[in-house]
Each structure stands twice: as C-alpha cells, then as structure tokens.
Amino acid sequence: MITEYETHGTLNPKLWTGDELNPGLRKGFLKIAKAFYDFLEITAPIKDIIIIGSSANYNWTEHSDIDLHVVINYMKVGDNLHLVRNYMHAKKSIWNVTHPLTLKGMNIELYAQDQN
C-alpha cells in the first residue's frame, strides 16, 4: 500500500494540536479570508469560514495544502447561478495566482463556497 495515502491517528501537527487549531492560526486565517472576501467585490454576507480537505482531516500528507473556504449564499450574489459559479471560480483563480500564500510550507488556497 502507498503510505502517502494512509490515514493518520492525528490531524496535521503543522496546524493542529489534538483537535484544536494551533494558537494564532485562527486569527491569521480570518484575516486572509476577509481579504479574499473583499477581493470578491460582493455584498452577500459571509456565512462561515472553514478549512477543508486533507489538512483538516486525517489523510494529510507532506504535500497537503490548506483549503480555506469563505461560505456565502450564491443566490445573494445573483440569480444566475451558472454565472455566479463561474465568477467565483475566476476570482479564486486570479486570487490564488496573484496572492501566493503559504504557511509552514503549505500553499493556502481560497475559494468562495456556496452555502448549499
């Protein structure tokens, strides 16, 4: 079996102590998420900010990145969900290219996720 894809008994220690986010990281992640939200140029309010993916569960590897999602209601952005999804995808791509953020050797990728 490829050990890179084995699960671990702990969350990624670069981010977590037990099941708690390491001190200071929350504040930094919130600051980054707010900057990304401002970059989106929308008025739909933030519903939540979440970390997802392998860095937020037990299948992290040395190659894991940090997936930081700003949760919003796409319907509050516009009625055309296809257009809103494409807009969010484009803004994510532009942000991640123009704001290459890393933490402890891990890329931080942002995305505006629909609450649904």
Biopython code that builds the backbone (N, CA, C, O; Angstrom):
import numpy as np
from Bio.PDB.StructureBuilder import StructureBuilder

atoms = [
    (1, "MET", "N", (0.847, -1.192, 0.000)),
    (1, "MET", "CA", (0.000, 0.000, 0.000)),
    (1, "MET", "C", (0.886, 1.246, 0.000)),
    (1, "MET", "O", (1.951, 1.255, 0.617)),
    (2, "ILE", "N", (0.451, 2.278, -0.681)),
    (2, "ILE", "CA", (1.195, 3.528, -0.725)),
    (2, "ILE", "C", (0.978, 4.254, 0.597)),
    (2, "ILE", "O", (-0.152, 4.608, 0.933)),
    (3, "THR", "N", (2.047, 4.475, 1.342)),
    (3, "THR", "CA", (1.911, 5.077, 2.671)),
    (3, "THR", "C", (1.477, 6.534, 2.603)),
    (3, "THR", "O", (0.938, 7.062, 3.576)),
    (4, "GLU", "N", (1.703, 7.191, 1.470)),
    (4, "GLU", "CA", (1.314, 8.593, 1.338)),
    (4, "GLU", "C", (-0.185, 8.780, 1.534)),
    (4, "GLU", "O", (-0.622, 9.856, 1.943)),
    (5, "TYR", "N", (-0.981, 7.748, 1.248)),
    (5, "TYR", "CA", (-2.427, 7.876, 1.328)),
    (5, "TYR", "C", (-3.025, 7.166, 2.541)),
    (5, "TYR", "O", (-4.243, 7.016, 2.634)),
    (6, "GLU", "N", (-2.193, 6.739, 3.447)),
    (6, "GLU", "CA", (-2.700, 6.149, 4.675)),
    (6, "GLU", "C", (-3.210, 7.249, 5.595)),
    (6, "GLU", "O", (-2.694, 8.367, 5.590)),
    (7, "THR", "N", (-4.212, 6.926, 6.372)),
    (7, "THR", "CA", (-4.706, 7.899, 7.338)),
    (7, "THR", "C", (-3.789, 7.926, 8.549)),
    (7, "THR", "O", (-3.048, 6.980, 8.817)),
    (8, "HIS", "N", (-3.858, 9.026, 9.266)),
    (8, "HIS", "CA", (-3.053, 9.222, 10.471)),
    (8, "HIS", "C", (-3.960, 9.179, 11.690)),
    (8, "HIS", "O", (-5.173, 9.358, 11.579)),
    (9, "GLY", "N", (-3.376, 8.945, 12.828)),
    (9, "GLY", "CA", (-4.125, 8.956, 14.076)),
    (9, "GLY", "C", (-4.302, 10.349, 14.641)),
    (9, "GLY", "O", (-5.013, 10.539, 15.628)),
    (10, "THR", "N", (-3.644, 11.345, 14.005)),
    (10, "THR", "CA", (-3.736, 12.734, 14.454)),
    (10, "THR", "C", (-3.963, 13.639, 13.250)),
    (10, "THR", "O", (-3.686, 13.266, 12.110)),
    (11, "LEU", "N", (-4.467, 14.820, 13.525)),
    (11, "LEU", "CA", (-4.560, 15.843, 12.489)),
    (11, "LEU", "C", (-3.160, 16.382, 12.208)),
    (11, "LEU", "O", (-2.241, 16.168, 12.998)),
    (12, "ASN", "N", (-2.997, 17.076, 11.095)),
    (12, "ASN", "CA", (-1.698, 17.608, 10.694)),
    (12, "ASN", "C", (-1.105, 18.490, 11.801)),
    (12, "ASN", "O", (-1.670, 19.536, 12.119)),
    (13, "PRO", "N", (0.017, 18.085, 12.387)),
    (13, "PRO", "CA", (0.589, 18.843, 13.506)),
    (13, "PRO", "C", (1.110, 20.223, 13.123)),
    (13, "PRO", "O", (1.409, 21.031, 14.003)),
    (14, "LYS", "N", (1.226, 20.510, 11.826)),
    (14, "LYS", "CA", (1.594, 21.861, 11.405)),
    (14, "LYS", "C", (0.471, 22.850, 11.719)),
    (14, "LYS", "O", (0.711, 24.049, 11.867)),
    (15, "LEU", "N", (-0.755, 22.335, 11.819)),
    (15, "LEU", "CA", (-1.924, 23.192, 12.049)),
    (15, "LEU", "C", (-2.647, 22.916, 13.356)),
    (15, "LEU", "O", (-3.261, 23.816, 13.929)),
    (16, "TRP", "N", (-2.579, 21.686, 13.830)),
    (16, "TRP", "CA", (-3.442, 21.250, 14.922)),
    (16, "TRP", "C", (-2.643, 20.698, 16.097)),
    (16, "TRP", "O", (-1.594, 20.081, 15.915)),
    (17, "THR", "N", (-3.148, 20.926, 17.288)),
    (17, "THR", "CA", (-2.700, 20.244, 18.496)),
    (17, "THR", "C", (-3.918, 19.478, 18.986)),
    (17, "THR", "O", (-4.879, 20.066, 19.483)),
    (18, "GLY", "N", (-3.866, 18.169, 18.842)),
    (18, "GLY", "CA", (-5.066, 17.372, 19.098)),
    (18, "GLY", "C", (-6.110, 17.756, 18.077)),
    (18, "GLY", "O", (-5.859, 17.691, 16.874)),
    (19, "ASP", "N", (-7.290, 18.159, 18.548)),
    (19, "ASP", "CA", (-8.331, 18.600, 17.620)),
    (19, "ASP", "C", (-8.548, 20.110, 17.676)),
    (19, "ASP", "O", (-9.588, 20.610, 17.248)),
    (20, "GLU", "N", (-7.567, 20.827, 18.202)),
    (20, "GLU", "CA", (-7.640, 22.285, 18.302)),
    (20, "GLU", "C", (-6.658, 22.921, 17.326)),
    (20, "GLU", "O", (-5.510, 22.488, 17.218)),
    (21, "LEU", "N", (-7.114, 23.952, 16.617)),
    (21, "LEU", "CA", (-6.246, 24.698, 15.724)),
    (21, "LEU", "C", (-5.151, 25.358, 16.558)),
    (21, "LEU", "O", (-5.426, 25.931, 17.611)),
    (22, "ASN", "N", (-3.916, 25.275, 16.085)),
    (22, "ASN", "CA", (-2.799, 25.847, 16.839)),
    (22, "ASN", "C", (-3.036, 27.328, 17.125)),
    (22, "ASN", "O", (-3.560, 28.049, 16.276)),
    (23, "PRO", "N", (-2.655, 27.781, 18.314)),
    (23, "PRO", "CA", (-2.888, 29.180, 18.705)),
    (23, "PRO", "C", (-2.328, 30.159, 17.671)),
    (23, "PRO", "O", (-1.238, 29.954, 17.138)),
    (24, "GLY", "N", (-3.067, 31.200, 17.401)),
    (24, "GLY", "CA", (-2.639, 32.233, 16.474)),
    (24, "GLY", "C", (-3.058, 31.987, 15.034)),
    (24, "GLY", "O", (-3.193, 32.940, 14.266)),
    (25, "LEU", "N", (-3.266, 30.740, 14.651)),
    (25, "LEU", "CA", (-3.619, 30.457, 13.264)),
    (25, "LEU", "C", (-5.019, 30.945, 12.918)),
    (25, "LEU", "O", (-5.254, 31.451, 11.820)),
    (26, "ARG", "N", (-5.941, 30.794, 13.851)),
    (26, "ARG", "CA", (-7.325, 31.211, 13.595)),
    (26, "ARG", "C", (-7.376, 32.679, 13.187)),
    (26, "ARG", "O", (-8.018, 33.035, 12.200)),
    (27, "LYS", "N", (-6.700, 33.520, 13.948)),
    (27, "LYS", "CA", (-6.697, 34.955, 13.674)),
    (27, "LYS", "C", (-6.120, 35.246, 12.287)),
    (27, "LYS", "O", (-6.655, 36.075, 11.551)),
    (28, "GLY", "N", (-5.038, 34.567, 11.935)),
    (28, "GLY", "CA", (-4.429, 34.748, 10.624)),
    (28, "GLY", "C", (-5.326, 34.279, 9.498)),
    (28, "GLY", "O", (-5.437, 34.950, 8.471)),
    (29, "PHE", "N", (-5.973, 33.124, 9.679)),
    (29, "PHE", "CA", (-6.885, 32.605, 8.664)),
    (29, "PHE", "C", (-8.083, 33.537, 8.472)),
    (29, "PHE", "O", (-8.524, 33.750, 7.343)),
    (30, "LEU", "N", (-8.604, 34.085, 9.549)),
    (30, "LEU", "CA", (-9.720, 35.020, 9.441)),
    (30, "LEU", "C", (-9.308, 36.281, 8.680)),
    (30, "LEU", "O", (-10.081, 36.801, 7.876)),
    (31, "LYS", "N", (-8.106, 36.766, 8.926)),
    (31, "LYS", "CA", (-7.597, 37.957, 8.236)),
    (31, "LYS", "C", (-7.455, 37.683, 6.730)),
    (31, "LYS", "O", (-7.830, 38.516, 5.906)),
    (32, "ILE", "N", (-6.917, 36.522, 6.385)),
    (32, "ILE", "CA", (-6.765, 36.138, 4.973)),
    (32, "ILE", "C", (-8.138, 35.991, 4.322)),
    (32, "ILE", "O", (-8.353, 36.480, 3.213)),
    (33, "ALA", "N", (-9.064, 35.324, 5.000)),
    (33, "ALA", "CA", (-10.407, 35.119, 4.453)),
    (33, "ALA", "C", (-11.115, 36.456, 4.223)),
    (33, "ALA", "O", (-11.802, 36.625, 3.215)),
    (34, "LYS", "N", (-10.957, 37.386, 5.129)),
    (34, "LYS", "CA", (-11.575, 38.713, 4.979)),
    (34, "LYS", "C", (-10.992, 39.438, 3.770)),
    (34, "LYS", "O", (-11.730, 40.061, 3.008)),
    (35, "ALA", "N", (-9.667, 39.361, 3.586)),
    (35, "ALA", "CA", (-9.038, 39.997, 2.423)),
    (35, "ALA", "C", (-9.562, 39.380, 1.129)),
    (35, "ALA", "O", (-9.824, 40.092, 0.160)),
    (36, "PHE", "N", (-9.714, 38.059, 1.115)),
    (36, "PHE", "CA", (-10.257, 37.376, -0.058)),
    (36, "PHE", "C", (-11.704, 37.799, -0.311)),
    (36, "PHE", "O", (-12.087, 38.069, -1.449)),
    (37, "TYR", "N", (-12.498, 37.855, 0.748)),
    (37, "TYR", "CA", (-13.893, 38.292, 0.623)),
    (37, "TYR", "C", (-13.955, 39.699, 0.019)),
    (37, "TYR", "O", (-14.758, 39.947, -0.881)),
    (38, "ASP", "N", (-13.129, 40.609, 0.498)),
    (38, "ASP", "CA", (-13.097, 41.965, -0.053)),
    (38, "ASP", "C", (-12.726, 41.940, -1.539)),
    (38, "ASP", "O", (-13.261, 42.716, -2.331)),
    (39, "PHE", "N", (-11.812, 41.049, -1.907)),
    (39, "PHE", "CA", (-11.374, 40.889, -3.290)),
    (39, "PHE", "C", (-12.524, 40.421, -4.189)),
    (39, "PHE", "O", (-12.546, 40.734, -5.379)),
    (40, "LEU", "N", (-13.469, 39.680, -3.629)),
    (40, "LEU", "CA", (-14.610, 39.183, -4.412)),
    (40, "LEU", "C", (-15.522, 40.307, -4.886)),
    (40, "LEU", "O", (-16.221, 40.157, -5.888)),
    (41, "GLU", "N", (-15.520, 41.434, -4.172)),
    (41, "GLU", "CA", (-16.340, 42.595, -4.529)),
    (41, "GLU", "C", (-17.824, 42.243, -4.613)),
    (41, "GLU", "O", (-18.498, 42.543, -5.599)),
    (42, "ILE", "N", (-18.312, 41.602, -3.562)),
    (42, "ILE", "CA", (-19.727, 41.234, -3.472)),
    (42, "ILE", "C", (-20.290, 41.768, -2.164)),
    (42, "ILE", "O", (-19.539, 42.169, -1.275)),
    (43, "THR", "N", (-21.608, 41.770, -2.051)),
    (43, "THR", "CA", (-22.237, 42.226, -0.809)),
    (43, "THR", "C", (-22.889, 41.097, -0.027)),
    (43, "THR", "O", (-23.332, 41.306, 1.102)),
    (44, "ALA", "N", (-22.955, 39.906, -0.607)),
    (44, "ALA", "CA", (-23.520, 38.755, 0.112)),
    (44, "ALA", "C", (-22.696, 38.536, 1.380)),
    (44, "ALA", "O", (-21.469, 38.456, 1.310)),
    (45, "PRO", "N", (-23.344, 38.437, 2.525)),
    (45, "PRO", "CA", (-22.582, 38.301, 3.774)),
    (45, "PRO", "C", (-21.893, 36.938, 3.899)),
    (45, "PRO", "O", (-22.341, 35.935, 3.345)),
    (46, "ILE", "N", (-20.804, 36.944, 4.637)),
    (46, "ILE", "CA", (-20.096, 35.696, 4.947)),
    (46, "ILE", "C", (-20.952, 34.890, 5.915)),
    (46, "ILE", "O", (-21.382, 35.407, 6.946)),
    (47, "LYS", "N", (-21.200, 33.624, 5.585)),
    (47, "LYS", "CA", (-21.951, 32.721, 6.459)),
    (47, "LYS", "C", (-21.012, 31.948, 7.383)),
    (47, "LYS", "O", (-21.360, 31.647, 8.525)),
    (48, "ASP", "N", (-19.814, 31.628, 6.876)),
    (48, "ASP", "CA", (-18.854, 30.849, 7.656)),
    (48, "ASP", "C", (-17.508, 30.911, 6.951)),
    (48, "ASP", "O", (-17.424, 31.279, 5.780)),
    (49, "ILE", "N", (-16.471, 30.552, 7.665)),
    (49, "ILE", "CA", (-15.129, 30.387, 7.109)),
    (49, "ILE", "C", (-14.655, 29.030, 7.604)),
    (49, "ILE", "O", (-14.636, 28.773, 8.808)),
    (50, "ILE", "N", (-14.270, 28.159, 6.670)),
    (50, "ILE", "CA", (-13.923, 26.795, 7.040)),
    (50, "ILE", "C", (-12.613, 26.358, 6.391)),
    (50, "ILE", "O", (-12.225, 26.856, 5.334)),
    (51, "ILE", "N", (-11.955, 25.434, 7.038)),
    (51, "ILE", "CA", (-10.793, 24.756, 6.476)),
    (51, "ILE", "C", (-11.278, 23.357, 6.117)),
    (51, "ILE", "O", (-11.831, 22.648, 6.957)),
    (52, "ILE", "N", (-11.067, 22.966, 4.863)),
    (52, "ILE", "CA", (-11.492, 21.638, 4.439)),
    (52, "ILE", "C", (-10.309, 20.913, 3.806)),
    (52, "ILE", "O", (-9.210, 21.460, 3.715)),
    (53, "GLY", "N", (-10.541, 19.697, 3.379)),
    (53, "GLY", "CA", (-9.510, 18.937, 2.695)),
    (53, "GLY", "C", (-8.628, 18.154, 3.646)),
    (53, "GLY", "O", (-8.930, 18.007, 4.831)),
    (54, "SER", "N", (-7.538, 17.658, 3.103)),
    (54, "SER", "CA", (-6.682, 16.756, 3.866)),
    (54, "SER", "C", (-6.046, 17.429, 5.074)),
    (54, "SER", "O", (-5.776, 16.755, 6.068)),
    (55, "SER", "N", (-5.800, 18.730, 5.024)),
    (55, "SER", "CA", (-5.205, 19.418, 6.173)),
    (55, "SER", "C", (-6.182, 19.578, 7.321)),
    (55, "SER", "O", (-5.795, 19.956, 8.426)),
    (56, "ALA", "N", (-7.443, 19.292, 7.062)),
    (56, "ALA", "CA", (-8.464, 19.384, 8.102)),
    (56, "ALA", "C", (-8.987, 18.014, 8.493)),
    (56, "ALA", "O", (-9.974, 17.906, 9.221)),
    (57, "ASN", "N", (-8.326, 16.960, 8.009)),
    (57, "ASN", "CA", (-8.734, 15.632, 8.456)),
    (57, "ASN", "C", (-7.523, 14.713, 8.523)),
    (57, "ASN", "O", (-6.386, 15.183, 8.491)),
    (58, "TYR", "N", (-7.747, 13.466, 8.611)),
    (58, "TYR", "CA", (-6.687, 12.522, 8.969)),
    (58, "TYR", "C", (-5.955, 11.901, 7.784)),
    (58, "TYR", "O", (-5.188, 10.956, 7.969)),
    (59, "ASN", "N", (-6.172, 12.407, 6.578)),
    (59, "ASN", "CA", (-5.448, 11.861, 5.431)),
    (59, "ASN", "C", (-4.459, 12.869, 4.844)),
    (59, "ASN", "O", (-4.187, 12.844, 3.644)),
    (60, "TRP", "N", (-3.923, 13.749, 5.683)),
    (60, "TRP", "CA", (-2.939, 14.738, 5.251)),
    (60, "TRP", "C", (-1.616, 14.050, 4.879)),
    (60, "TRP", "O", (-1.294, 12.964, 5.360)),
    (61, "THR", "N", (-0.876, 14.722, 4.013)),
    (61, "THR", "CA", (0.457, 14.252, 3.626)),
    (61, "THR", "C", (1.409, 15.440, 3.670)),
    (61, "THR", "O", (0.997, 16.567, 3.944)),
    (62, "GLU", "N", (2.666, 15.182, 3.404)),
    (62, "GLU", "CA", (3.636, 16.283, 3.355)),
    (62, "GLU", "C", (3.348, 17.222, 2.181)),
    (62, "GLU", "O", (3.896, 18.323, 2.120)),
    (63, "HIS", "N", (2.500, 16.798, 1.258)),
    (63, "HIS", "CA", (2.146, 17.605, 0.083)),
    (63, "HIS", "C", (0.807, 18.320, 0.243)),
    (63, "HIS", "O", (0.368, 19.007, -0.680)),
    (64, "SER", "N", (0.159, 18.177, 1.378)),
    (64, "SER", "CA", (-1.156, 18.786, 1.589)),
    (64, "SER", "C", (-1.075, 20.304, 1.553)),
    (64, "SER", "O", (-0.095, 20.906, 1.991)),
    (65, "ASP", "N", (-2.143, 20.913, 1.015)),
    (65, "ASP", "CA", (-2.271, 22.364, 1.075)),
    (65, "ASP", "C", (-3.367, 22.691, 2.093)),
    (65, "ASP", "O", (-3.935, 21.800, 2.724)),
    (66, "ILE", "N", (-3.643, 23.960, 2.234)),
    (66, "ILE", "CA", (-4.696, 24.417, 3.140)),
    (66, "ILE", "C", (-5.814, 24.985, 2.283)),
    (66, "ILE", "O", (-5.617, 25.970, 1.571)),
    (67, "ASP", "N", (-6.969, 24.376, 2.348)),
    (67, "ASP", "CA", (-8.134, 24.834, 1.597)),
    (67, "ASP", "C", (-9.003, 25.668, 2.537)),
    (67, "ASP", "O", (-9.703, 25.138, 3.399)),
    (68, "LEU", "N", (-8.939, 26.981, 2.349)),
    (68, "LEU", "CA", (-9.671, 27.919, 3.190)),
    (68, "LEU", "C", (-10.869, 28.433, 2.398)),
    (68, "LEU", "O", (-10.708, 29.108, 1.382)),
    (69, "HIS", "N", (-12.067, 28.109, 2.870)),
    (69, "HIS", "CA", (-13.286, 28.458, 2.139)),
    (69, "HIS", "C", (-14.089, 29.516, 2.882)),
    (69, "HIS", "O", (-14.315, 29.427, 4.089)),
    (70, "VAL", "N", (-14.509, 30.512, 2.125)),
    (70, "VAL", "CA", (-15.433, 31.527, 2.616)),
    (70, "VAL", "C", (-16.814, 31.096, 2.123)),
    (70, "VAL", "O", (-17.057, 31.025, 0.918)),
    (71, "VAL", "N", (-17.696, 30.814, 3.045)),
    (71, "VAL", "CA", (-19.029, 30.312, 2.700)),
    (71, "VAL", "C", (-19.991, 31.487, 2.586)),
    (71, "VAL", "O", (-20.123, 32.305, 3.497)),
    (72, "ILE", "N", (-20.661, 31.543, 1.431)),
    (72, "ILE", "CA", (-21.658, 32.584, 1.170)),
    (72, "ILE", "C", (-22.880, 31.939, 0.506)),
    (72, "ILE", "O", (-22.837, 30.780, 0.095)),
    (73, "ASN", "N", (-23.949, 32.696, 0.412)),
    (73, "ASN", "CA", (-25.137, 32.260, -0.312)),
    (73, "ASN", "C", (-25.033, 32.817, -1.727)),
    (73, "ASN", "O", (-25.205, 34.018, -1.932)),
    (74, "TYR", "N", (-24.754, 31.960, -2.701)),
    (74, "TYR", "CA", (-24.606, 32.405, -4.086)),
    (74, "TYR", "C", (-25.840, 33.156, -4.577)),
    (74, "TYR", "O", (-25.721, 34.076, -5.386)),
    (75, "MET", "N", (-27.019, 32.775, -4.101)),
    (75, "MET", "CA", (-28.251, 33.438, -4.540)),
    (75, "MET", "C", (-28.297, 34.908, -4.102)),
    (75, "MET", "O", (-29.034, 35.706, -4.683)),
    (76, "LYS", "N", (-27.515, 35.263, -3.083)),
    (76, "LYS", "CA", (-27.437, 36.664, -2.646)),
    (76, "LYS", "C", (-26.477, 37.466, -3.528)),
    (76, "LYS", "O", (-26.434, 38.694, -3.454)),
    (77, "VAL", "N", (-25.703, 36.756, -4.368)),
    (77, "VAL", "CA", (-24.791, 37.416, -5.305)),
    (77, "VAL", "C", (-25.529, 37.727, -6.597)),
    (77, "VAL", "O", (-25.375, 38.809, -7.163)),
    (78, "GLY", "N", (-26.337, 36.770, -7.064)),
    (78, "GLY", "CA", (-27.083, 36.964, -8.295)),
    (78, "GLY", "C", (-28.006, 35.794, -8.568)),
    (78, "GLY", "O", (-27.814, 34.707, -8.022)),
    (79, "ASP", "N", (-29.001, 36.007, -9.405)),
    (79, "ASP", "CA", (-29.995, 34.972, -9.707)),
    (79, "ASP", "C", (-29.482, 33.906, -10.672)),
    (79, "ASP", "O", (-30.001, 32.790, -10.693)),
    (80, "ASN", "N", (-28.477, 34.236, -11.463)),
    (80, "ASN", "CA", (-27.940, 33.302, -12.440)),
    (80, "ASN", "C", (-26.820, 32.490, -11.784)),
    (80, "ASN", "O", (-25.665, 32.916, -11.767)),
    (81, "LEU", "N", (-27.171, 31.317, -11.243)),
    (81, "LEU", "CA", (-26.185, 30.522, -10.502)),
    (81, "LEU", "C", (-25.007, 30.090, -11.365)),
    (81, "LEU", "O", (-23.882, 30.002, -10.872)),
    (82, "HIS", "N", (-25.245, 29.823, -12.632)),
    (82, "HIS", "CA", (-24.155, 29.452, -13.539)),
    (82, "HIS", "C", (-23.139, 30.599, -13.634)),
    (82, "HIS", "O", (-21.931, 30.375, -13.555)),
    (83, "LEU", "N", (-23.632, 31.804, -13.800)),
    (83, "LEU", "CA", (-22.768, 32.973, -13.884)),
    (83, "LEU", "C", (-22.044, 33.220, -12.558)),
    (83, "LEU", "O", (-20.853, 33.532, -12.554)),
    (84, "VAL", "N", (-22.743, 33.087, -11.450)),
    (84, "VAL", "CA", (-22.132, 33.294, -10.132)),
    (84, "VAL", "C", (-21.036, 32.266, -9.894)),
    (84, "VAL", "O", (-19.955, 32.625, -9.426)),
    (85, "ARG", "N", (-21.286, 30.995, -10.205)),
    (85, "ARG", "CA", (-20.254, 29.953, -10.035)),
    (85, "ARG", "C", (-19.017, 30.262, -10.869)),
    (85, "ARG", "O", (-17.888, 30.140, -10.394)),
    (86, "ASN", "N", (-19.243, 30.666, -12.118)),
    (86, "ASN", "CA", (-18.112, 31.000, -12.990)),
    (86, "ASN", "C", (-17.336, 32.206, -12.458)),
    (86, "ASN", "O", (-16.106, 32.231, -12.506)),
    (87, "TYR", "N", (-18.058, 33.197, -11.954)),
    (87, "TYR", "CA", (-17.421, 34.374, -11.366)),
    (87, "TYR", "C", (-16.559, 33.978, -10.161)),
    (87, "TYR", "O", (-15.411, 34.404, -10.042)),
    (88, "MET", "N", (-17.125, 33.162, -9.277)),
    (88, "MET", "CA", (-16.382, 32.739, -8.084)),
    (88, "MET", "C", (-15.153, 31.917, -8.465)),
    (88, "MET", "O", (-14.093, 32.059, -7.855)),
    (89, "HIS", "N", (-15.296, 31.072, -9.458)),
    (89, "HIS", "CA", (-14.156, 30.273, -9.908)),
    (89, "HIS", "C", (-13.070, 31.180, -10.493)),
    (89, "HIS", "O", (-11.886, 30.987, -10.218)),
    (90, "ALA", "N", (-13.467, 32.155, -11.291)),
    (90, "ALA", "CA", (-12.499, 33.077, -11.885)),
    (90, "ALA", "C", (-11.792, 33.906, -10.811)),
    (90, "ALA", "O", (-10.574, 34.077, -10.857)),
    (91, "LYS", "N", (-12.553, 34.414, -9.852)),
    (91, "LYS", "CA", (-11.949, 35.212, -8.775)),
    (91, "LYS", "C", (-10.991, 34.374, -7.934)),
    (91, "LYS", "O", (-9.934, 34.855, -7.526)),
    (92, "LYS", "N", (-11.363, 33.116, -7.673)),
    (92, "LYS", "CA", (-10.483, 32.202, -6.938)),
    (92, "LYS", "C", (-9.173, 32.028, -7.697)),
    (92, "LYS", "O", (-8.094, 32.112, -7.110)),
    (93, "SER", "N", (-9.268, 31.788, -8.989)),
    (93, "SER", "CA", (-8.070, 31.562, -9.802)),
    (93, "SER", "C", (-7.174, 32.794, -9.817)),
    (93, "SER", "O", (-5.958, 32.680, -9.660)),
    (94, "ILE", "N", (-7.769, 33.972, -10.006)),
    (94, "ILE", "CA", (-6.989, 35.208, -10.015)),
    (94, "ILE", "C", (-6.328, 35.431, -8.660)),
    (94, "ILE", "O", (-5.143, 35.759, -8.595)),
    (95, "TRP", "N", (-7.083, 35.255, -7.580)),
    (95, "TRP", "CA", (-6.530, 35.439, -6.231)),
    (95, "TRP", "C", (-5.348, 34.502, -5.989)),
    (95, "TRP", "O", (-4.280, 34.937, -5.558)),
    (96, "ASN", "N", (-5.547, 33.229, -6.265)),
    (96, "ASN", "CA", (-4.509, 32.242, -5.940)),
    (96, "ASN", "C", (-3.242, 32.436, -6.769)),
    (96, "ASN", "O", (-2.159, 32.041, -6.337)),
    (97, "VAL", "N", (-3.361, 33.040, -7.958)),
    (97, "VAL", "CA", (-2.181, 33.340, -8.770)),
    (97, "VAL", "C", (-1.504, 34.628, -8.289)),
    (97, "VAL", "O", (-0.277, 34.702, -8.224)),
    (98, "THR", "N", (-2.304, 35.632, -7.955)),
    (98, "THR", "CA", (-1.740, 36.933, -7.587)),
    (98, "THR", "C", (-1.413, 37.065, -6.103)),
    (98, "THR", "O", (-0.728, 38.007, -5.704)),
    (99, "HIS", "N", (-1.892, 36.142, -5.289)),
    (99, "HIS", "CA", (-1.631, 36.154, -3.842)),
    (99, "HIS", "C", (-1.134, 34.772, -3.413)),
    (99, "HIS", "O", (-1.845, 34.062, -2.703)),
    (100, "PRO", "N", (0.072, 34.379, -3.828)),
    (100, "PRO", "CA", (0.567, 33.032, -3.483)),
    (100, "PRO", "C", (0.954, 32.960, -1.999)),
    (100, "PRO", "O", (2.081, 33.283, -1.625)),
    (101, "LEU", "N", (0.012, 32.535, -1.176)),
    (101, "LEU", "CA", (0.211, 32.475, 0.265)),
    (101, "LEU", "C", (0.636, 31.075, 0.694)),
    (101, "LEU", "O", (0.142, 30.075, 0.173)),
    (102, "THR", "N", (1.556, 31.020, 1.648)),
    (102, "THR", "CA", (1.965, 29.738, 2.221)),
    (102, "THR", "C", (2.037, 29.866, 3.736)),
    (102, "THR", "O", (2.205, 30.956, 4.284)),
    (103, "LEU", "N", (1.907, 28.738, 4.383)),
    (103, "LEU", "CA", (2.060, 28.651, 5.829)),
    (103, "LEU", "C", (2.760, 27.336, 6.127)),
    (103, "LEU", "O", (2.260, 26.264, 5.789)),
    (104, "LYS", "N", (3.916, 27.427, 6.759)),
    (104, "LYS", "CA", (4.676, 26.235, 7.135)),
    (104, "LYS", "C", (4.893, 25.303, 5.945)),
    (104, "LYS", "O", (4.805, 24.081, 6.069)),
    (105, "GLY", "N", (5.178, 25.909, 4.785)),
    (105, "GLY", "CA", (5.448, 25.141, 3.583)),
    (105, "GLY", "C", (4.220, 24.647, 2.843)),
    (105, "GLY", "O", (4.348, 23.918, 1.859)),
    (106, "MET", "N", (3.037, 25.025, 3.294)),
    (106, "MET", "CA", (1.795, 24.593, 2.649)),
    (106, "MET", "C", (1.144, 25.780, 1.938)),
    (106, "MET", "O", (1.010, 26.862, 2.509)),
    (107, "ASN", "N", (0.744, 25.563, 0.688)),
    (107, "ASN", "CA", (0.009, 26.597, -0.035)),
    (107, "ASN", "C", (-1.358, 26.789, 0.614)),
    (107, "ASN", "O", (-1.984, 25.833, 1.073)),
    (108, "ILE", "N", (-1.807, 28.044, 0.643)),
    (108, "ILE", "CA", (-3.155, 28.351, 1.127)),
    (108, "ILE", "C", (-3.989, 28.703, -0.084)),
    (108, "ILE", "O", (-3.713, 29.692, -0.762)),
    (109, "GLU", "N", (-5.005, 27.905, -0.364)),
    (109, "GLU", "CA", (-5.889, 28.142, -1.497)),
    (109, "GLU", "C", (-7.257, 28.578, -0.983)),
    (109, "GLU", "O", (-7.837, 27.946, -0.100)),
    (110, "LEU", "N", (-7.751, 29.654, -1.543)),
    (110, "LEU", "CA", (-9.042, 30.192, -1.115)),
    (110, "LEU", "C", (-10.119, 29.937, -2.144)),
    (110, "LEU", "O", (-9.849, 29.803, -3.338)),
    (111, "TYR", "N", (-11.340, 29.872, -1.659)),
    (111, "TYR", "CA", (-12.484, 29.632, -2.528)),
    (111, "TYR", "C", (-13.743, 30.172, -1.852)),
    (111, "TYR", "O", (-13.896, 30.080, -0.634)),
    (112, "ALA", "N", (-14.636, 30.735, -2.658)),
    (112, "ALA", "CA", (-15.938, 31.162, -2.151)),
    (112, "ALA", "C", (-16.925, 30.028, -2.409)),
    (112, "ALA", "O", (-17.305, 29.768, -3.551)),
    (113, "GLN", "N", (-17.328, 29.371, -1.353)),
    (113, "GLN", "CA", (-18.187, 28.193, -1.428)),
    (113, "GLN", "C", (-19.638, 28.587, -1.182)),
    (113, "GLN", "O", (-19.937, 29.368, -0.278)),
    (114, "ASP", "N", (-20.534, 28.038, -1.998)),
    (114, "ASP", "CA", (-21.961, 28.275, -1.786)),
    (114, "ASP", "C", (-22.419, 27.558, -0.519)),
    (114, "ASP", "O", (-21.988, 26.436, -0.252)),
    (115, "GLN", "N", (-23.267, 28.181, 0.242)),
    (115, "GLN", "CA", (-23.763, 27.571, 1.480)),
    (115, "GLN", "C", (-24.568, 26.308, 1.205)),
    (115, "GLN", "O", (-24.745, 25.477, 2.095)),
    (116, "ASN", "N", (-25.051, 26.162, -0.009)),
    (116, "ASN", "CA", (-25.820, 24.969, -0.362)),
    (116, "ASN", "C", (-24.933, 23.900, -0.964)),
    (116, "ASN", "O", (-25.416, 22.826, -1.319)),
]
sb = StructureBuilder()
sb.init_structure("model")
sb.init_model(0)
sb.init_chain("A")
sb.init_seg("    ")
for serial, (resi, resn, name, xyz) in enumerate(atoms, 1):
    if name == "N":
        sb.init_residue(resn, " ", resi, " ")
    sb.init_atom(name, np.array(xyz, "f"), 0.0, 1.0, " ", f" {name:<3s}", serial, name[0])
structure = sb.get_structure()
